[in-house]
Amino acid sequence: MVSREVAPKVGGVVAAVLVLGVVVVGALAATGAFAAPTVESTSYEWGAVTDETTEIVTSVTVDNPNPVGVPGVVNVAYTARLNDVTLARGERSGVGFGPGRNTITLAAEMQNTKIADWWVTHVNGGEQSELAVDATVNAPGFSREIPAKSSTVETDILGGFTTEGAQQVTFQGEPLLTLRNQRASWGEATAETTPLSFAADVENVHDYAVTLDGVEYVVEMNGVELGRGQREAGLSVAPGESGTIDVTVALDTPKMADWWREHVTDDEVSDLSVRMYGYVVRDGERQRVPMRVFDRTLRLETDMLGGGGTSVEPVETPQQASDFEPPSVTDTDQRWGEVTDATTEIRTDASLDTPDDPGLAALLSLDVTQTTTINGIRVAQGSAVLDTVDPGSDTLSLTSLKDNGEVPEWWARHLNDGERSQVVTTPAATADVGATKFDADLGTRESAFTTDLLAGMNGDRNEEVQVQGRTALVVTGVSSEWGRATADTAPIQTRTSVRNELATPVTVESIQYTVTTNGVTLADRRTRVGQVIDPQSSDTVKARLVLDNSRMDHWWVRHVRNGEQSTFDVDVTATVSVPGQRERVALDSLGQESTIETDVLDAGAG
């Protein structure tokens, strides 16, 4: 806590001692018996440092040109004061000089508590102090006071805390607040406390409002805690708006003595750090929020016994990791709930990894909205709120309502994409940490399911089609594929390979088909064909079977209630004629009985 004038002050104390030595020698020289000794050099260093005292050691090199020494009859004493606070007294009796070069060592102990006493006067004096050194020399028949040495001490400790530039307060790596015009000032210091005020203009650059009821602060120098406490400092700033924060902290004045000890021990280098955390009041209790509103470290370097250089520089410290880790999802379980004709419940249980700190966990709340899409169609949405979370882990339970009316639309896309569907569940979470909110990433859940409804309507065949007891046609193969489905219709394009076994033409006049799934009729229609198969020749009969896709919402209800299992039954008949005869016959080659099994929510994945 010294300025660039400190080293000259201490040097002034030592210089006074040197002057005393010169005066003593001069007094002896005045008798005419000796030539006056001269001071060749001086050096200063810190001596022993204890919890209570700091030793100042002064070494003076004196050249005595006389062939005999000066008897040890001289007493030297000095007193150093700062603002009338006595820092140290030094005295040595029986000082004498031998012939030639001599080194005189003078040690004085300073009580470390004197630094705290001086600190009060220094702060209250506008960071200005007056140094005065009084010295006397006594010898038999001689006593003289040396003129007092005085100088002015000026410091600017708070200069490092004052800046007009912008400083970002971040949270989870994102800008939260911008501080400008930061300033600091002293209050009236006492023997107990030293008030220190910080103020700054604050701009909210976050997407949500920032509200604080106060701050918790910690002030340290070289590991010595000078102050810790809480102060009300209301702040409520909407996004894009600005405000002011003003906080006064209380430094423990007696702790300055402890700081001094560490400062000297650490080669006169000190790191002064000020950290402030926001807090909010919940249920009458103050709770710290995981956000540092102020974090600054300054490095103080002094050379008190040397050239007097002093510097105060900001320390570039690594970006502090947030004290808060947002909730994350470790596991998810989804299942179907209640099914009605209109809606289907999706029940989600998400296992959360939450902050271990009980205080932070109690402060945290989650507001979650979950959306589920199938093939890009939003089919379900739900929300849930966790007012508090358990420390370490918790479970978020949420129910979404799936609109069964969307089934025909996403089912059409399922068919058009090769009977493949993509299911995406996206939670949009807002975490409230007391002072503000932020978007929490709870992870997106993706799954896919496939079907193969037409598997039984493809492949080689050997089916005889008889008319009036005679084999008229032989089906040798069938192929089927989906046409372009819409929310209303789902066409199946069929190609049936046949061979005419008769010597007369055979006409396939029409095809009748029925398609049902879990008792829901999707088609019960007849399509005209009118295709003539020449005698003793092969041909392909093409037919388009159209399903009523709008009824898939009815299928869905039964499908889910049946554990996502359904039957898919296709029954086909053909009206075939030969000259003079017509008959409706079964066309089993195009029919099938199959099972549809799905796992839309990918429940097996957990």
C-alpha positions in Angstrom: 0.0 0.0 0.0 2.8 2.4 -0.9 3.3 4.9 -3.7 6.3 5.6 -5.8 7.5 7.9 -2.9 7.8 5.1 -0.4 11.3 4.1 -1.2 12.6 7.6 -0.9 10.9 7.9 2.5 12.7 4.8 3.8 15.8 6.0 2.2 15.3 9.3 4.1 15.3 7.4 7.4 18.5 5.8 6.5 20.0 9.0 5.2 19.2 10.6 8.6 21.3 7.8 10.3 24.2 8.5 7.9 24.0 12.2 8.7 24.2 11.4 12.4 27.3 9.4 11.8 28.9 12.3 10.0 28.0 14.7 12.8 29.5 12.4 15.4 32.8 12.2 13.5 32.7 15.9 12.9 32.4 16.5 16.6 35.5 14.5 17.3 37.4 16.1 14.5 36.6 19.5 16.1 39.0 18.7 18.9 41.9 18.8 16.4 43.0 15.3 17.4 41.6 13.4 14.4 40.8 13.9 10.7 37.1 13.6 10.0 36.0 10.1 8.9 33.8 9.9 5.8 30.7 7.9 4.9 31.6 5.8 1.8 28.3 3.9 1.2 25.0 2.7 2.7 22.8 -0.3 2.2 19.4 -1.3 3.5 17.5 -4.5 3.7 14.6 -6.1 5.5 15.7 -8.3 8.4 13.6 -10.8 10.3 9.9 -10.7 9.8 7.6 -12.2 12.4 3.8 -12.1 13.0 4.4 -9.0 15.1 7.4 -7.1 13.8 9.5 -6.3 10.8 13.2 -5.5 11.2 14.9 -2.8 9.2 18.6 -3.3 8.9 20.9 -0.4 7.9 24.6 -0.9 7.0 26.9 2.2 6.9 30.4 1.9 5.5 32.7 4.6 7.2 36.3 5.3 6.2 38.4 6.5 9.2 41.7 7.9 7.8 43.3 8.1 11.2 45.8 5.6 12.4 43.8 5.0 15.6 40.2 4.3 16.1 37.5 6.4 17.7 36.5 5.1 21.1 32.9 3.7 21.4 31.5 6.6 23.3 28.9 7.8 20.8 25.1 7.1 21.0 22.9 7.4 17.9 19.1 7.4 17.9 16.3 8.2 15.3 12.5 8.1 15.1 10.5 7.7 11.8 6.9 8.8 11.7 4.1 8.8 9.1 1.3 11.2 9.8 2.3 11.3 13.4 2.2 7.5 13.6 5.5 6.3 14.9 6.7 3.5 12.7 10.0 2.7 14.2 12.7 3.8 16.7 16.3 2.8 16.3 19.1 3.3 18.8 22.7 2.1 19.3 25.1 3.0 22.1 28.9 2.9 22.2 29.5 3.5 18.5 33.2 3.8 17.6 35.3 3.6 14.5 38.4 1.5 13.9 41.2 2.6 11.5 40.3 2.3 7.8 37.0 1.0 6.5 34.3 0.2 9.1 30.7 -1.1 8.7 28.2 0.0 11.3 24.9 -1.9 11.4 21.8 -0.5 13.0 18.7 -2.6 13.4 15.2 -1.3 14.3 12.0 -3.2 14.8 8.8 -1.9 13.5 5.5 -3.2 15.0 3.4 -4.4 12.1 0.3 -3.0 13.7 1.7 0.5 13.0 1.0 -0.1 9.4 -2.7 -0.5 10.2 -2.6 2.7 12.2 -0.8 4.6 9.5 -3.2 3.2 6.9 -6.2 4.8 8.5 -4.6 8.3 8.4 -3.4 7.7 4.9 -6.8 6.8 3.5 -8.6 9.6 5.4 -5.9 12.0 4.1 -6.8 11.4 0.5 -4.0 8.8 0.1 -1.4 11.4 1.1 1.0 11.0 4.1 3.8 13.1 5.5 7.0 11.3 6.5 9.2 12.8 9.2 12.5 11.5 10.6 14.0 13.0 13.8 17.5 12.1 14.8 19.9 12.9 17.7 23.6 12.2 18.4 25.1 12.2 21.9 28.7 12.0 23.1 30.4 13.1 26.3 30.0 16.8 26.4 28.1 16.9 23.1 24.5 16.6 22.0 22.9 17.7 18.8 19.5 17.3 17.0 19.7 16.8 13.3 17.1 18.8 11.3 14.0 16.7 10.6 13.8 14.9 7.3 10.3 15.3 5.8 8.6 14.2 2.5 5.2 13.6 1.1 3.8 10.1 0.3 1.1 9.9 -2.4 -0.5 6.7 -3.6 -3.3 5.8 -6.0 -4.3 2.3 -5.0 -7.7 2.6 -6.6 -6.4 3.6 -10.0 -6.4 0.0 -11.1 -10.1 -0.3 -10.3 -11.1 2.7 -12.3 -11.7 2.4 -16.0 -13.9 3.9 -18.7 -13.6 0.9 -21.0 -16.1 -2.0 -21.3 -15.8 -5.2 -19.3 -17.9 -8.2 -20.0 -19.6 -10.3 -17.3 -20.1 -13.7 -18.9 -22.2 -16.8 -17.9 -21.6 -20.2 -19.4 -19.3 -18.5 -22.0 -22.1 -16.1 -23.2 -22.0 -12.3 -22.5 -24.5 -11.3 -19.8 -23.6 -7.8 -18.7 -21.3 -5.0 -19.9 -19.8 -2.8 -17.3 -18.6 0.7 -18.1 -17.3 3.7 -16.2 -16.1 1.6 -13.3 -15.0 3.7 -10.4 -13.9 3.3 -6.8 -13.7 5.5 -3.7 -12.7 5.4 -0.1 -15.1 6.0 2.8 -14.0 7.2 6.3 -11.5 4.7 7.6 -11.4 3.7 11.3 -9.2 1.5 13.4 -11.8 -1.3 12.7 -12.9 -0.9 9.1 -12.0 0.8 5.8 -15.0 1.3 3.5 -14.3 0.8 -0.2 -17.0 1.6 -2.7 -17.3 0.3 -6.2 -19.7 1.6 -8.8 -20.3 0.9 -12.5 -22.8 1.5 -15.3 -24.4 -1.8 -16.3 -25.9 -2.8 -19.7 -27.9 -6.0 -20.1 -26.7 -7.7 -23.3 -28.5 -11.0 -22.3 -31.8 -12.3 -23.7 -33.4 -12.3 -20.3 -33.7 -9.7 -17.5 -31.0 -9.7 -14.9 -32.1 -9.1 -11.3 -30.0 -9.0 -8.1 -30.8 -8.3 -4.5 -27.2 -7.8 -3.5 -23.7 -9.1 -3.7 -21.3 -11.2 -1.7 -17.7 -10.0 -1.8 -14.3 -11.3 -1.0 -11.2 -9.0 -0.9 -7.7 -10.7 -0.6 -4.1 -9.6 -0.7 -1.5 -12.3 -1.0 -3.8 -14.8 0.6 -4.8 -12.5 3.5 -8.5 -12.0 3.6 -9.1 -8.3 4.1 -12.8 -8.4 3.8 -15.8 -10.7 3.3 -19.5 -10.0 3.5 -22.8 -9.2 1.9 -24.2 -5.9 0.8 -27.6 -5.0 -0.6 -27.2 -3.6 -4.1 -30.4 -3.9 -6.0 -30.1 -4.3 -9.7 -32.9 -5.0 -12.2 -32.1 -4.5 -15.9 -34.3 -5.7 -18.8 -32.6 -7.0 -22.0 -31.0 -4.1 -23.8 -31.5 -1.7 -20.9 -28.9 -0.1 -18.6 -28.6 0.6 -14.9 -26.1 1.2 -12.2 -24.6 -1.0 -9.5 -23.1 0.5 -6.4 -21.5 -1.6 -3.7 -19.6 -0.6 -0.6 -17.4 -3.3 1.0 -15.7 -3.2 4.4 -12.0 -4.0 4.7 -10.8 -5.2 8.1 -8.3 -2.5 9.0 -6.2 -4.6 11.5 -5.6 -7.1 8.7 -3.4 -4.6 7.0 -0.7 -5.7 9.5 -1.0 -9.3 8.3 -0.9 -8.1 4.7 2.3 -6.1 5.4 4.1 -9.2 6.7 3.2 -11.2 3.5 4.1 -8.3 1.3 7.6 -8.0 2.7 8.1 -11.8 2.8 7.0 -12.0 -0.9 9.7 -9.6 -2.1 7.4 -6.6 -1.9 4.9 -8.0 -4.4 1.2 -8.3 -3.6 -1.8 -9.4 -5.6 -5.0 -7.6 -4.6 -8.1 -9.4 -5.7 -11.7 -8.3 -5.4 -14.5 -10.8 -6.3 -18.2 -10.1 -6.1 -21.0 -12.6 -6.6 -24.6 -11.7 -7.0 -27.2 -13.0 -4.6 -31.0 -13.1 -4.5 -33.4 -13.4 -1.6 -35.6 -16.5 -1.6 -38.0 -17.3 1.2 -36.3 -14.7 3.3 -32.8 -16.2 2.8 -29.9 -14.9 0.8 -28.7 -17.3 -1.8 -25.7 -16.8 -4.0 -26.2 -17.1 -7.7 -23.4 -18.6 -9.9 -22.4 -15.3 -11.4 -19.5 -13.0 -10.7 -20.5 -9.4 -11.3 -16.9 -8.1 -10.5 -13.6 -9.9 -10.7 -10.4 -7.9 -10.7 -6.8 -8.6 -9.6 -4.1 -5.9 -9.3 -0.4 -6.5 -8.8 1.3 -4.1 -6.4 5.1 -4.0 -6.5 7.3 -1.8 -4.3 11.0 -1.3 -3.8 10.9 0.5 -0.4 14.5 0.1 0.5 15.9 0.6 -3.0 15.1 3.0 -5.7 11.6 3.7 -4.6 9.9 2.4 -7.7 6.2 1.3 -7.2 3.8 0.0 -9.8 0.1 -1.0 -9.8 -0.9 -3.1 -12.8 -3.9 -5.2 -13.6 -3.2 -9.0 -13.8 -4.5 -10.8 -16.8 -6.1 -13.9 -15.2 -7.6 -16.8 -17.1 -11.3 -16.7 -17.7 -12.9 -18.1 -14.6 -14.9 -21.2 -15.1 -18.5 -20.8 -14.0 -19.3 -22.0 -10.6 -22.4 -23.5 -12.1 -22.8 -26.4 -14.4 -26.2 -26.5 -16.1 -28.5 -29.5 -15.8 -27.9 -32.2 -18.4 -29.8 -35.3 -19.4 -28.2 -38.6 -18.7 -31.0 -40.9 -19.7 -34.5 -40.6 -21.1 -37.5 -43.0 -21.0 -40.5 -42.4 -23.2 -43.7 -44.4 -23.3 -47.3 -44.1 -24.4 -49.9 -42.9 -21.9 -53.6 -42.6 -22.2 -55.0 -43.0 -25.7 -58.2 -41.4 -26.9 -59.8 -41.0 -30.3 -58.3 -37.5 -30.5 -55.0 -37.7 -28.6 -52.2 -40.0 -27.4 -50.1 -39.1 -24.4 -46.3 -39.3 -24.6 -44.9 -39.6 -21.1 -41.3 -38.7 -20.7 -39.0 -39.3 -17.7 -35.6 -37.6 -18.1 -32.9 -38.3 -15.6 -31.0 -35.1 -14.9 -27.4 -34.5 -13.7 -27.9 -31.4 -11.5 -25.5 -29.2 -9.4 -24.1 -30.9 -6.4 -24.3 -27.7 -4.3 -27.6 -27.9 -2.3 -27.8 -24.1 -2.3 -27.5 -23.9 -6.1 -29.8 -26.8 -6.6 -32.5 -25.2 -4.4 -32.1 -22.0 -6.3 -32.4 -23.5 -9.7 -35.8 -24.0 -11.5 -36.5 -25.5 -14.9 -39.2 -24.6 -17.4 -39.3 -27.2 -20.2 -41.4 -27.3 -23.3 -41.0 -30.4 -25.4 -41.9 -30.8 -29.1 -42.1 -34.1 -31.0 -42.1 -34.3 -34.8 -42.5 -37.2 -37.1 -41.2 -36.7 -40.6 -41.0 -33.0 -39.9 -44.7 -32.8 -38.8 -45.2 -31.5 -35.3 -47.4 -34.1 -33.7 -47.0 -33.4 -30.0 -46.1 -30.7 -27.5 -46.1 -30.6 -23.7 -44.5 -28.6 -20.8 -43.4 -29.1 -17.3 -41.9 -26.9 -14.5 -39.4 -28.0 -11.8 -39.6 -25.4 -9.1 -36.5 -26.8 -7.5 -34.1 -29.7 -8.2 -32.5 -32.2 -6.0 -28.7 -31.8 -5.7 -26.7 -34.3 -7.8 -29.6 -35.8 -9.7 -33.3 -35.5 -10.3 -36.0 -36.6 -12.7 -38.0 -34.4 -15.0 -41.4 -35.9 -15.8 -43.4 -34.4 -18.7 -46.5 -35.4 -20.6 -47.0 -34.3 -24.2 -50.3 -34.7 -26.1 -49.9 -36.2 -29.6 -52.6 -35.1 -32.0 -53.9 -38.2 -33.7 -55.3 -36.0 -36.4 -51.8 -35.5 -37.7 -51.3 -39.3 -38.4 -52.5 -39.2 -42.1 -50.0 -36.4 -42.9 -46.9 -38.0 -41.4 -48.0 -41.5 -42.5 -48.1 -40.2 -46.1 -44.5 -39.0 -45.7 -43.7 -42.4 -44.2 -44.9 -44.2 -47.3 -43.3 -41.7 -49.7 -39.9 -42.1 -47.9 -39.8 -45.8 -48.5 -41.8 -46.7 -45.4 -39.3 -45.0 -43.1 -40.0 -42.4 -40.5 -37.8 -40.1 -38.4 -39.0 -39.1 -34.9 -37.4 -36.1 -33.2 -38.1 -35.0 -29.7 -36.7 -31.6 -28.8 -36.9 -30.1 -25.3 -36.6 -26.3 -25.1 -35.5 -25.6 -21.5 -35.2 -22.3 -19.7 -33.2 -22.5 -16.5 -33.8 -19.8 -13.8 -30.8 -19.3 -11.6 -32.4 -16.6 -9.5 -30.7 -13.6 -11.1 -31.5 -14.4 -14.6 -32.6 -17.1 -17.0 -30.7 -18.9 -19.7 -31.5 -21.5 -22.3 -30.4 -25.0 -21.2 -29.6 -27.6 -23.7 -31.2 -30.9 -22.6 -30.3 -32.7 -25.8 -32.4 -33.8 -28.7 -33.7 -37.4 -28.9 -33.9 -38.9 -32.4 -35.1 -42.3 -33.5 -36.4 -44.0 -36.7 -38.7 -46.8 -37.5 -39.5 -48.7 -40.7 -42.2 -51.0 -42.0 -42.5 -53.3 -45.1 -46.2 -53.5 -45.7 -46.0 -54.7 -49.3 -43.5 -57.5 -48.7 -46.3 -60.1 -49.2 -47.4 -58.4 -52.5 -44.1 -59.0 -54.3 -42.4 -62.1 -55.7 -42.8 -65.1 -58.0 -46.1 -67.0 -58.0 -47.7 -70.1 -59.5 -51.4 -69.6 -59.0 -54.0 -71.0 -61.3 -57.1 -68.9 -62.1 -60.0 -71.1 -63.0 -63.2 -70.2 -64.9 -66.0 -72.7 -64.8 -63.6 -75.5 -63.7 -61.0 -74.8 -66.4 -57.6 -73.2 -65.8 -57.8 -70.0 -67.7 -54.8 -68.1 -66.4 -51.7 -68.8 -64.4 -50.2 -66.0 -62.2 -46.4 -66.2 -62.5 -45.4 -63.2 -60.4 -46.6 -60.0 -58.8 -44.9 -56.7 -58.0 -46.3 -53.8 -55.9 -45.1 -50.4 -54.9 -46.5 -47.3 -53.3 -47.6 -44.4 -55.5 -47.4 -40.8 -54.2 -49.3 -40.8 -51.0 -51.2 -37.8 -49.6 -53.1 -37.2 -46.3 -56.2 -38.4 -48.2 -55.1 -41.4 -50.3 -52.3 -43.9 -50.5 -52.2 -45.7 -53.9 -50.6 -49.1 -54.5 -49.4 -49.7 -58.0 -49.6 -53.4 -58.9 -48.3 -55.5 -61.8 -49.5 -59.1 -62.1 -47.7 -61.3 -64.6 -50.1 -63.9 -66.1 -50.1 -66.6 -68.8 -53.2 -67.6 -70.8 -53.6 -71.3 -70.9 -56.6 -71.4 -73.3 -56.9 -71.3 -77.0 -59.3 -68.4 -76.6 -58.8 -64.8 -75.3 -59.2 -64.2 -71.5 -60.3 -60.8 -70.3 -59.6 -59.5 -66.8 -62.5 -57.1 -66.5 -62.0 -55.7 -63.0 -60.3 -56.2 -59.7 -62.1 -55.9 -56.3 -60.0 -55.3 -53.2 -60.4 -54.9 -49.5 -57.7 -53.6 -47.2 -58.1 -53.6 -43.4 -55.8 -53.0 -40.5 -56.7 -53.9 -37.0 -60.4 -53.8 -38.1 -60.1 -50.4 -39.7 -61.2 -50.6 -43.4 -58.8 -48.6 -45.6 -60.3 -49.8 -48.9 -63.3 -51.7 -50.2 -63.4 -50.9 -53.9 -63.4 -52.1 -57.5 -61.1 -50.9 -60.2 -61.9 -51.5 -63.9 -59.1 -53.2 -65.8 -60.5 -54.5 -69.1 -57.3 -56.1 -70.3 -57.4 -59.0 -72.8 -54.9 -61.7 -72.7 -54.3 -63.3 -76.0 -54.6 -67.1 -76.4 -51.5 -69.1 -75.3 -49.6 -65.9 -74.5 -48.3 -64.0 -71.4 -49.0 -60.4 -70.4 -49.0 -58.1 -67.4 -52.1 -56.9 -65.7 -51.7 -53.4 -64.1 -54.0 -52.2 -61.4 -54.1 -49.3 -59.0 -55.4 -50.0 -55.5 -56.3 -46.8 -53.6 -56.3 -46.8 -49.8 -58.2 -44.2 -47.7 -55.2 -42.7 -45.9 -57.4 -40.3 -43.9 -58.5 -43.2 -41.8 -55.0 -43.9 -40.5 -55.8 -41.9 -37.3 -58.4 -44.6 -36.4 -55.7 -47.2 -37.2 -53.3 -45.4 -34.9 -55.5 -45.5 -31.9 -55.9 -49.3 -32.1 -52.3 -49.8 -33.1 -51.0 -48.1 -29.9 -53.6 -49.7 -27.7 -52.4 -53.0 -29.1 -48.8 -52.4 -28.1 -47.8 -51.0 -31.5 -48.9 -54.2 -33.3 -51.4 -54.4 -36.2 -52.6 -56.8 -38.8 -52.4 -55.7 -42.4 -54.8 -57.7 -44.5 -55.3 -57.4 -48.3 -58.0 -59.4 -50.0 -58.2 -59.3 -53.8 -60.6 -60.9 -56.3 -60.8 -60.5 -60.1 -63.7 -60.7 -62.5 -62.4 -62.8 -65.4 -64.3 -63.7 -68.6 -63.9 -66.1 -71.5 -66.2 -66.2 -74.5 -69.7 -66.8 -73.2 -68.6 -67.1 -69.5 -67.7 -64.7 -66.6 -66.6 -65.5 -63.1 -65.4 -63.7 -60.0 -62.3 -65.5 -58.7 -59.9 -65.1 -55.9 -56.5 -63.5 -56.7 -54.5 -64.6 -53.7 -51.2 -63.7 -55.3 -52.0 -60.0 -54.7 -53.5 -60.6 -51.3 -51.6 -60.9 -48.0 -52.0 -61.2 -44.2 -49.1 -59.6 -42.4 -48.2 -57.9 -39.1 -47.1 -54.4 -38.5 -44.8 -53.8 -35.6 -43.3 -50.4 -34.7 -41.4 -48.8 -31.9 -42.1 -45.2 -32.7 -40.6 -43.8 -29.4 -37.6 -46.1 -29.6 -38.5 -47.2 -26.1 -36.0 -50.0 -26.2 -33.2 -47.4 -26.4 -33.9 -46.1 -22.9 
